[in-house]
């Protein structure tokens, strides 16, 4: 949180790194149908967030919220 109590936004590069880490961590749980060697890009972030919300449990849901800020 910043000094005004708002949640700070991630940069595009930070969101992309978080998305790539999420795909690695939740591959078998949420992204089992994706190719093993898929190159994750910024255009994939909404789909990653959707998968995390749908099948990632509490941790995935919180990660999805972080990706969507």
N, CA, C and O atoms as a CHARMM CRD file, in Angstrom:
* protein
*
  276
    1    1 UNK  N      0.83200  -1.17800   0.00000 PROA 1      0.00000
    2    1 UNK  CA     0.00000   0.00000   0.00000 PROA 1      0.00000
    3    1 UNK  C      0.87500   1.23800   0.00000 PROA 1      0.00000
    4    1 UNK  O      1.95500   1.25000   0.59000 PROA 1      0.00000
    5    2 UNK  N      0.40200   2.27400  -0.66400 PROA 2      0.00000
    6    2 UNK  CA     1.14300   3.52800  -0.62400 PROA 2      0.00000
    7    2 UNK  C      0.70800   4.35200   0.58500 PROA 2      0.00000
    8    2 UNK  O     -0.11400   3.89800   1.38000 PROA 2      0.00000
    9    3 UNK  N      1.23900   5.52600   0.72300 PROA 3      0.00000
   10    3 UNK  CA     0.98400   6.33300   1.91800 PROA 3      0.00000
   11    3 UNK  C     -0.46500   6.79800   2.03300 PROA 3      0.00000
   12    3 UNK  O     -0.89600   7.17000   3.12400 PROA 3      0.00000
   13    4 UNK  N     -1.21900   6.78900   0.95100 PROA 4      0.00000
   14    4 UNK  CA    -2.63000   7.19500   0.99300 PROA 4      0.00000
   15    4 UNK  C     -3.55600   6.01400   1.27400 PROA 4      0.00000
   16    4 UNK  O     -4.77600   6.17600   1.30600 PROA 4      0.00000
   17    5 UNK  N     -2.98000   4.82200   1.47900 PROA 5      0.00000
   18    5 UNK  CA    -3.78900   3.64500   1.76900 PROA 5      0.00000
   19    5 UNK  C     -4.26700   2.90200   0.53000 PROA 5      0.00000
   20    5 UNK  O     -5.01600   1.93100   0.63500 PROA 5      0.00000
   21    6 UNK  N     -3.83800   3.35500  -0.63700 PROA 6      0.00000
   22    6 UNK  CA    -4.21700   2.67100  -1.87300 PROA 6      0.00000
   23    6 UNK  C     -3.20700   1.58000  -2.18700 PROA 6      0.00000
   24    6 UNK  O     -2.04300   1.66700  -1.79500 PROA 6      0.00000
   25    7 UNK  N     -3.65300   0.57000  -2.88400 PROA 7      0.00000
   26    7 UNK  CA    -2.76300  -0.49800  -3.29800 PROA 7      0.00000
   27    7 UNK  C     -1.96200  -0.01700  -4.49800 PROA 7      0.00000
   28    7 UNK  O     -2.52700   0.49600  -5.46300 PROA 7      0.00000
   29    8 UNK  N     -0.64700  -0.18400  -4.43800 PROA 8      0.00000
   30    8 UNK  CA     0.17500   0.30000  -5.54300 PROA 8      0.00000
   31    8 UNK  C      0.07200  -0.63900  -6.74000 PROA 8      0.00000
   32    8 UNK  O     -0.11100  -1.84700  -6.59400 PROA 8      0.00000
   33    9 UNK  N      0.19400  -0.05300  -7.91600 PROA 9      0.00000
   34    9 UNK  CA     0.08800  -0.81900  -9.15800 PROA 9      0.00000
   35    9 UNK  C      1.43700  -1.41400  -9.52900 PROA 9      0.00000
   36    9 UNK  O      2.49000  -0.84300  -9.24700 PROA 9      0.00000
   37   10 UNK  N      1.37700  -2.57000 -10.16500 PROA 10     0.00000
   38   10 UNK  CA     2.58800  -3.20200 -10.68100 PROA 10     0.00000
   39   10 UNK  C      2.89100  -2.63100 -12.05800 PROA 10     0.00000
   40   10 UNK  O      1.97900  -2.24800 -12.79000 PROA 10     0.00000
   41   11 UNK  N      4.15500  -2.57600 -12.40800 PROA 11     0.00000
   42   11 UNK  CA     4.52000  -2.18100 -13.76400 PROA 11     0.00000
   43   11 UNK  C      4.17700  -3.33000 -14.71100 PROA 11     0.00000
   44   11 UNK  O      3.92400  -4.45300 -14.27500 PROA 11     0.00000
   45   12 UNK  N      4.17200  -3.04300 -15.97800 PROA 12     0.00000
   46   12 UNK  CA     3.87500  -4.07800 -16.98800 PROA 12     0.00000
   47   12 UNK  C      4.87200  -5.23600 -16.88100 PROA 12     0.00000
   48   12 UNK  O      4.48600  -6.40000 -16.98200 PROA 12     0.00000
   49   13 UNK  N      6.14200  -4.91700 -16.67800 PROA 13     0.00000
   50   13 UNK  CA     7.17900  -5.95000 -16.55500 PROA 13     0.00000
   51   13 UNK  C      6.95700  -6.79500 -15.29900 PROA 13     0.00000
   52   13 UNK  O      7.14500  -8.01100 -15.33000 PROA 13     0.00000
   53   14 UNK  N      6.56300  -6.16400 -14.20700 PROA 14     0.00000
   54   14 UNK  CA     6.29900  -6.90300 -12.96800 PROA 14     0.00000
   55   14 UNK  C      5.08700  -7.81400 -13.12100 PROA 14     0.00000
   56   14 UNK  O      5.09600  -8.95000 -12.64600 PROA 14     0.00000
   57   15 UNK  N      4.04600  -7.31700 -13.78400 PROA 15     0.00000
   58   15 UNK  CA     2.85700  -8.15000 -14.04100 PROA 15     0.00000
   59   15 UNK  C      3.21300  -9.36200 -14.90000 PROA 15     0.00000
   60   15 UNK  O      2.74400 -10.47200 -14.64600 PROA 15     0.00000
   61   16 UNK  N      4.04400  -9.14000 -15.91500 PROA 16     0.00000
   62   16 UNK  CA     4.43700 -10.23200 -16.79800 PROA 16     0.00000
   63   16 UNK  C      5.24300 -11.28400 -16.04500 PROA 16     0.00000
   64   16 UNK  O      5.01200 -12.48000 -16.22300 PROA 16     0.00000
   65   17 UNK  N      6.17700 -10.85900 -15.21600 PROA 17     0.00000
   66   17 UNK  CA     6.97100 -11.81100 -14.42100 PROA 17     0.00000
   67   17 UNK  C      6.09300 -12.58000 -13.44800 PROA 17     0.00000
   68   17 UNK  O      6.28000 -13.78300 -13.26100 PROA 17     0.00000
   69   18 UNK  N      5.13300 -11.89500 -12.82500 PROA 18     0.00000
   70   18 UNK  CA     4.19900 -12.55100 -11.91100 PROA 18     0.00000
   71   18 UNK  C      3.33900 -13.57000 -12.65500 PROA 18     0.00000
   72   18 UNK  O      3.07400 -14.65700 -12.14300 PROA 18     0.00000
   73   19 UNK  N      2.90600 -13.21500 -13.86200 PROA 19     0.00000
   74   19 UNK  CA     2.10200 -14.13000 -14.67300 PROA 19     0.00000
   75   19 UNK  C      2.90000 -15.37100 -15.05900 PROA 19     0.00000
   76   19 UNK  O      2.38600 -16.48700 -14.99200 PROA 19     0.00000
   77   20 UNK  N      4.14500 -15.18200 -15.46000 PROA 20     0.00000
   78   20 UNK  CA     4.99500 -16.32700 -15.82400 PROA 20     0.00000
   79   20 UNK  C      5.21400 -17.24200 -14.61900 PROA 20     0.00000
   80   20 UNK  O      5.16300 -18.46500 -14.74800 PROA 20     0.00000
   81   21 UNK  N      5.45700 -16.65200 -13.45400 PROA 21     0.00000
   82   21 UNK  CA     5.65100 -17.44300 -12.23800 PROA 21     0.00000
   83   21 UNK  C      4.37000 -18.19700 -11.87900 PROA 21     0.00000
   84   21 UNK  O      4.42800 -19.34300 -11.43400 PROA 21     0.00000
   85   22 UNK  N      3.22100 -17.56000 -12.07000 PROA 22     0.00000
   86   22 UNK  CA     1.94000 -18.20100 -11.77000 PROA 22     0.00000
   87   22 UNK  C      1.69700 -19.39800 -12.69100 PROA 22     0.00000
   88   22 UNK  O      1.20700 -20.43700 -12.24900 PROA 22     0.00000
   89   23 UNK  N      2.03900 -19.24800 -13.96300 PROA 23     0.00000
   90   23 UNK  CA     1.86100 -20.36100 -14.90300 PROA 23     0.00000
   91   23 UNK  C      2.74800 -21.53000 -14.49500 PROA 23     0.00000
   92   23 UNK  O      2.31700 -22.68200 -14.54800 PROA 23     0.00000
   93   24 UNK  N      3.97700 -21.24900 -14.09100 PROA 24     0.00000
   94   24 UNK  CA     4.86900 -22.33000 -13.64400 PROA 24     0.00000
   95   24 UNK  C      4.31400 -23.00900 -12.38700 PROA 24     0.00000
   96   24 UNK  O      4.27800 -24.23600 -12.29900 PROA 24     0.00000
   97   25 UNK  N      3.88500 -22.20200 -11.42200 PROA 25     0.00000
   98   25 UNK  CA     3.42300 -22.74900 -10.14900 PROA 25     0.00000
   99   25 UNK  C      2.09600 -23.49200 -10.26800 PROA 25     0.00000
  100   25 UNK  O      1.90500 -24.52000  -9.62000 PROA 25     0.00000
  101   26 UNK  N      1.19000 -22.99000 -11.07800 PROA 26     0.00000
  102   26 UNK  CA    -0.15700 -23.55100 -11.16400 PROA 26     0.00000
  103   26 UNK  C     -0.39400 -24.33700 -12.45500 PROA 26     0.00000
  104   26 UNK  O     -1.54300 -24.56800 -12.83200 PROA 26     0.00000
  105   27 UNK  N      0.67700 -24.75000 -13.13400 PROA 27     0.00000
  106   27 UNK  CA     0.53700 -25.43200 -14.42400 PROA 27     0.00000
  107   27 UNK  C     -0.41300 -26.61700 -14.36200 PROA 27     0.00000
  108   27 UNK  O     -1.34300 -26.70000 -15.16400 PROA 27     0.00000
  109   28 UNK  N     -0.20000 -27.52600 -13.43400 PROA 28     0.00000
  110   28 UNK  CA    -1.02300 -28.73700 -13.39400 PROA 28     0.00000
  111   28 UNK  C     -2.43100 -28.47000 -12.87900 PROA 28     0.00000
  112   28 UNK  O     -3.35800 -29.21600 -13.19500 PROA 28     0.00000
  113   29 UNK  N     -2.59400 -27.44200 -12.10900 PROA 29     0.00000
  114   29 UNK  CA    -3.88100 -27.13700 -11.50400 PROA 29     0.00000
  115   29 UNK  C     -4.76600 -26.29000 -12.42800 PROA 29     0.00000
  116   29 UNK  O     -5.97000 -26.53000 -12.51900 PROA 29     0.00000
  117   30 UNK  N     -4.18300 -25.31800 -13.10300 PROA 30     0.00000
  118   30 UNK  CA    -4.97200 -24.34500 -13.87700 PROA 30     0.00000
  119   30 UNK  C     -4.67500 -24.32500 -15.37100 PROA 30     0.00000
  120   30 UNK  O     -5.55200 -23.99700 -16.17100 PROA 30     0.00000
  121   31 UNK  N     -3.45400 -24.67000 -15.75400 PROA 31     0.00000
  122   31 UNK  CA    -3.03000 -24.47500 -17.14300 PROA 31     0.00000
  123   31 UNK  C     -2.53500 -25.77000 -17.78400 PROA 31     0.00000
  124   31 UNK  O     -1.64600 -25.75100 -18.63500 PROA 31     0.00000
  125   32 UNK  N     -3.10800 -26.87300 -17.37600 PROA 32     0.00000
  126   32 UNK  CA    -2.68600 -28.18400 -17.86600 PROA 32     0.00000
  127   32 UNK  C     -2.86700 -28.33100 -19.37400 PROA 32     0.00000
  128   32 UNK  O     -2.18400 -29.14200 -19.99900 PROA 32     0.00000
  129   33 UNK  N     -3.77600 -27.56200 -19.96300 PROA 33     0.00000
  130   33 UNK  CA    -4.07600 -27.68000 -21.38900 PROA 33     0.00000
  131   33 UNK  C     -3.16500 -26.80600 -22.25800 PROA 33     0.00000
  132   33 UNK  O     -3.23500 -26.87700 -23.48400 PROA 33     0.00000
  133   34 UNK  N     -2.31800 -25.98800 -21.64100 PROA 34     0.00000
  134   34 UNK  CA    -1.37300 -25.16500 -22.39300 PROA 34     0.00000
  135   34 UNK  C     -0.14600 -25.99000 -22.74900 PROA 34     0.00000
  136   34 UNK  O      0.22300 -26.91300 -22.02200 PROA 34     0.00000
  137   35 UNK  N      0.49300 -25.65200 -23.88400 PROA 35     0.00000
  138   35 UNK  CA     1.75000 -26.31000 -24.26000 PROA 35     0.00000
  139   35 UNK  C      2.77400 -26.12400 -23.14800 PROA 35     0.00000
  140   35 UNK  O      2.78300 -25.09700 -22.46800 PROA 35     0.00000
  141   36 UNK  N      3.61900 -27.10000 -22.97000 PROA 36     0.00000
  142   36 UNK  CA     4.64900 -27.05900 -21.92700 PROA 36     0.00000
  143   36 UNK  C      5.59800 -25.87700 -22.10200 PROA 36     0.00000
  144   36 UNK  O      6.00900 -25.25900 -21.12000 PROA 36     0.00000
  145   37 UNK  N      5.94200 -25.56600 -23.33700 PROA 37     0.00000
  146   37 UNK  CA     6.94500 -24.52300 -23.60700 PROA 37     0.00000
  147   37 UNK  C      6.32100 -23.22300 -24.12600 PROA 37     0.00000
  148   37 UNK  O      6.94800 -22.50700 -24.90600 PROA 37     0.00000
  149   38 UNK  N      5.11300 -22.91900 -23.70700 PROA 38     0.00000
  150   38 UNK  CA     4.42400 -21.72200 -24.18600 PROA 38     0.00000
  151   38 UNK  C      5.16800 -20.46200 -23.73600 PROA 38     0.00000
  152   38 UNK  O      5.66000 -20.38800 -22.60900 PROA 38     0.00000
  153   39 UNK  N      5.24100 -19.49800 -24.61100 PROA 39     0.00000
  154   39 UNK  CA     5.87500 -18.21000 -24.30700 PROA 39     0.00000
  155   39 UNK  C      4.76900 -17.26400 -23.83100 PROA 39     0.00000
  156   39 UNK  O      3.94000 -16.82600 -24.62800 PROA 39     0.00000
  157   40 UNK  N      4.75700 -16.95700 -22.55700 PROA 40     0.00000
  158   40 UNK  CA     3.72300 -16.10800 -21.96400 PROA 40     0.00000
  159   40 UNK  C      4.02400 -14.65300 -22.28600 PROA 40     0.00000
  160   40 UNK  O      5.14500 -14.18300 -22.09600 PROA 40     0.00000
  161   41 UNK  N      3.01000 -13.94400 -22.77600 PROA 41     0.00000
  162   41 UNK  CA     3.14200 -12.52500 -23.08400 PROA 41     0.00000
  163   41 UNK  C      2.08800 -11.71300 -22.34300 PROA 41     0.00000
  164   41 UNK  O      1.23700 -12.26900 -21.64800 PROA 41     0.00000
  165   42 UNK  N      2.15200 -10.41500 -22.49500 PROA 42     0.00000
  166   42 UNK  CA     1.19800  -9.54900 -21.78900 PROA 42     0.00000
  167   42 UNK  C     -0.23700  -9.79700 -22.23200 PROA 42     0.00000
  168   42 UNK  O     -1.16800  -9.59800 -21.45100 PROA 42     0.00000
  169   43 UNK  N     -0.42700 -10.22500 -23.46800 PROA 43     0.00000
  170   43 UNK  CA    -1.77700 -10.51500 -23.95600 PROA 43     0.00000
  171   43 UNK  C     -2.39200 -11.71900 -23.25600 PROA 43     0.00000
  172   43 UNK  O     -3.61200 -11.88300 -23.27300 PROA 43     0.00000
  173   44 UNK  N     -1.57000 -12.56300 -22.64300 PROA 44     0.00000
  174   44 UNK  CA    -2.04600 -13.75800 -21.94600 PROA 44     0.00000
  175   44 UNK  C     -2.48300 -13.48700 -20.50400 PROA 44     0.00000
  176   44 UNK  O     -3.10500 -14.34800 -19.88100 PROA 44     0.00000
  177   45 UNK  N     -2.17300 -12.32500 -19.97400 PROA 45     0.00000
  178   45 UNK  CA    -2.44100 -12.03000 -18.56100 PROA 45     0.00000
  179   45 UNK  C     -3.92700 -12.16100 -18.20100 PROA 45     0.00000
  180   45 UNK  O     -4.23200 -12.74900 -17.16300 PROA 45     0.00000
  181   46 UNK  N     -4.86700 -11.64300 -19.00600 PROA 46     0.00000
  182   46 UNK  CA    -6.28200 -11.83000 -18.64100 PROA 46     0.00000
  183   46 UNK  C     -6.68900 -13.30900 -18.56600 PROA 46     0.00000
  184   46 UNK  O     -7.45400 -13.69300 -17.68100 PROA 46     0.00000
  185   47 UNK  N     -6.19400 -14.12400 -19.47200 PROA 47     0.00000
  186   47 UNK  CA    -6.51100 -15.56200 -19.44800 PROA 47     0.00000
  187   47 UNK  C     -5.86700 -16.24700 -18.24900 PROA 47     0.00000
  188   47 UNK  O     -6.46000 -17.14600 -17.65200 PROA 47     0.00000
  189   48 UNK  N     -4.67800 -15.83400 -17.90100 PROA 48     0.00000
  190   48 UNK  CA    -3.99900 -16.38700 -16.72100 PROA 48     0.00000
  191   48 UNK  C     -4.78100 -16.02100 -15.46300 PROA 48     0.00000
  192   48 UNK  O     -4.99600 -16.86400 -14.59300 PROA 48     0.00000
  193   49 UNK  N     -5.20200 -14.77400 -15.37100 PROA 49     0.00000
  194   49 UNK  CA    -5.99200 -14.33600 -14.21500 PROA 49     0.00000
  195   49 UNK  C     -7.29900 -15.12800 -14.12800 PROA 49     0.00000
  196   49 UNK  O     -7.70400 -15.53400 -13.03900 PROA 49     0.00000
  197   50 UNK  N     -7.95100 -15.34700 -15.25300 PROA 50     0.00000
  198   50 UNK  CA    -9.19400 -16.12100 -15.26700 PROA 50     0.00000
  199   50 UNK  C     -8.95800 -17.53900 -14.76100 PROA 50     0.00000
  200   50 UNK  O     -9.71900 -18.04100 -13.93400 PROA 50     0.00000
  201   51 UNK  N     -7.91100 -18.18200 -15.25400 PROA 51     0.00000
  202   51 UNK  CA    -7.58800 -19.54000 -14.82700 PROA 51     0.00000
  203   51 UNK  C     -7.26900 -19.61700 -13.34000 PROA 51     0.00000
  204   51 UNK  O     -7.67300 -20.55700 -12.65600 PROA 51     0.00000
  205   52 UNK  N     -6.54600 -18.63100 -12.85300 PROA 52     0.00000
  206   52 UNK  CA    -6.20500 -18.59800 -11.43100 PROA 52     0.00000
  207   52 UNK  C     -7.45400 -18.41700 -10.56900 PROA 52     0.00000
  208   52 UNK  O     -7.60100 -19.07300  -9.53800 PROA 52     0.00000
  209   53 UNK  N     -8.35400 -17.52700 -10.99400 PROA 53     0.00000
  210   53 UNK  CA    -9.59100 -17.30500 -10.23700 PROA 53     0.00000
  211   53 UNK  C    -10.45800 -18.56100 -10.23300 PROA 53     0.00000
  212   53 UNK  O    -11.06500 -18.90300  -9.21800 PROA 53     0.00000
  213   54 UNK  N    -10.51100 -19.23500 -11.36100 PROA 54     0.00000
  214   54 UNK  CA   -11.40200 -20.37900 -11.51100 PROA 54     0.00000
  215   54 UNK  C    -10.87400 -21.62400 -10.80800 PROA 54     0.00000
  216   54 UNK  O    -11.64500 -22.31700 -10.14400 PROA 54     0.00000
  217   55 UNK  N     -9.58900 -21.92700 -10.93400 PROA 55     0.00000
  218   55 UNK  CA    -9.06500 -23.20600 -10.46400 PROA 55     0.00000
  219   55 UNK  C     -7.88500 -23.10500  -9.50200 PROA 55     0.00000
  220   55 UNK  O     -7.33900 -24.13300  -9.10400 PROA 55     0.00000
  221   56 UNK  N     -7.48300 -21.91400  -9.12400 PROA 56     0.00000
  222   56 UNK  CA    -6.27300 -21.75200  -8.32700 PROA 56     0.00000
  223   56 UNK  C     -6.46300 -21.69700  -6.82200 PROA 56     0.00000
  224   56 UNK  O     -5.50500 -21.46800  -6.08400 PROA 56     0.00000
  225   57 UNK  N     -7.69000 -21.90500  -6.36000 PROA 57     0.00000
  226   57 UNK  CA    -7.93200 -21.83300  -4.93000 PROA 57     0.00000
  227   57 UNK  C     -7.72700 -20.41700  -4.41500 PROA 57     0.00000
  228   57 UNK  O     -7.70500 -19.46000  -5.19000 PROA 57     0.00000
  229   58 UNK  N     -7.58000 -20.29200  -3.10800 PROA 58     0.00000
  230   58 UNK  CA    -7.44500 -18.96700  -2.49500 PROA 58     0.00000
  231   58 UNK  C     -6.18500 -18.24900  -2.98200 PROA 58     0.00000
  232   58 UNK  O     -6.23100 -17.07100  -3.33400 PROA 58     0.00000
  233   59 UNK  N     -5.07000 -18.96200  -2.99700 PROA 59     0.00000
  234   59 UNK  CA    -3.80700 -18.34300  -3.43200 PROA 59     0.00000
  235   59 UNK  C     -3.89600 -17.87900  -4.87800 PROA 59     0.00000
  236   59 UNK  O     -3.43800 -16.78400  -5.20700 PROA 59     0.00000
  237   60 UNK  N     -4.47700 -18.69600  -5.74100 PROA 60     0.00000
  238   60 UNK  CA    -4.64500 -18.30400  -7.13800 PROA 60     0.00000
  239   60 UNK  C     -5.56700 -17.11100  -7.29500 PROA 60     0.00000
  240   60 UNK  O     -5.32600 -16.23500  -8.12500 PROA 60     0.00000
  241   61 UNK  N     -6.62700 -17.07900  -6.49400 PROA 61     0.00000
  242   61 UNK  CA    -7.56100 -15.96700  -6.55000 PROA 61     0.00000
  243   61 UNK  C     -6.87000 -14.66100  -6.16300 PROA 61     0.00000
  244   61 UNK  O     -7.07600 -13.63300  -6.80700 PROA 61     0.00000
  245   62 UNK  N     -6.06000 -14.70100  -5.12200 PROA 62     0.00000
  246   62 UNK  CA    -5.33000 -13.50700  -4.68600 PROA 62     0.00000
  247   62 UNK  C     -4.28400 -13.08100  -5.71300 PROA 62     0.00000
  248   62 UNK  O     -4.07400 -11.88800  -5.93200 PROA 62     0.00000
  249   63 UNK  N     -3.63400 -14.05000  -6.33500 PROA 63     0.00000
  250   63 UNK  CA    -2.65800 -13.74300  -7.39100 PROA 63     0.00000
  251   63 UNK  C     -3.34900 -13.09100  -8.58900 PROA 63     0.00000
  252   63 UNK  O     -2.82500 -12.14500  -9.17800 PROA 63     0.00000
  253   64 UNK  N     -4.52500 -13.60400  -8.94400 PROA 64     0.00000
  254   64 UNK  CA    -5.29300 -13.03500 -10.05700 PROA 64     0.00000
  255   64 UNK  C     -5.64700 -11.57700  -9.77800 PROA 64     0.00000
  256   64 UNK  O     -5.58100 -10.73000 -10.66900 PROA 64     0.00000
  257   65 UNK  N     -6.02100 -11.29600  -8.54100 PROA 65     0.00000
  258   65 UNK  CA    -6.35200  -9.91100  -8.16400 PROA 65     0.00000
  259   65 UNK  C     -5.13000  -9.01400  -8.32300 PROA 65     0.00000
  260   65 UNK  O     -5.24400  -7.87500  -8.77500 PROA 65     0.00000
  261   66 UNK  N     -3.97000  -9.52900  -7.95200 PROA 66     0.00000
  262   66 UNK  CA    -2.72900  -8.76000  -8.07600 PROA 66     0.00000
  263   66 UNK  C     -2.40500  -8.49700  -9.55300 PROA 66     0.00000
  264   66 UNK  O     -1.94100  -7.41500  -9.91100 PROA 66     0.00000
  265   67 UNK  N     -2.65500  -9.49500 -10.40100 PROA 67     0.00000
  266   67 UNK  CA    -2.38800  -9.33500 -11.83400 PROA 67     0.00000
  267   67 UNK  C     -3.32100  -8.30900 -12.48100 PROA 67     0.00000
  268   67 UNK  O     -2.95400  -7.66600 -13.46500 PROA 67     0.00000
  269   68 UNK  N     -4.50600  -8.16100 -11.93700 PROA 68     0.00000
  270   68 UNK  CA    -5.51700  -7.28600 -12.56000 PROA 68     0.00000
  271   68 UNK  C     -5.47600  -5.84500 -12.06600 PROA 68     0.00000
  272   68 UNK  O     -6.27100  -5.02100 -12.51900 PROA 68     0.00000
  273   69 UNK  N     -4.58500  -5.52800 -11.16500 PROA 69     0.00000
  274   69 UNK  CA    -4.49500  -4.14300 -10.66400 PROA 69     0.00000
  275   69 UNK  C     -3.93900  -3.22400 -11.70700 PROA 69     0.00000
  276   69 UNK  O     -3.79400  -2.02600 -11.46100 PROA 69     0.00000
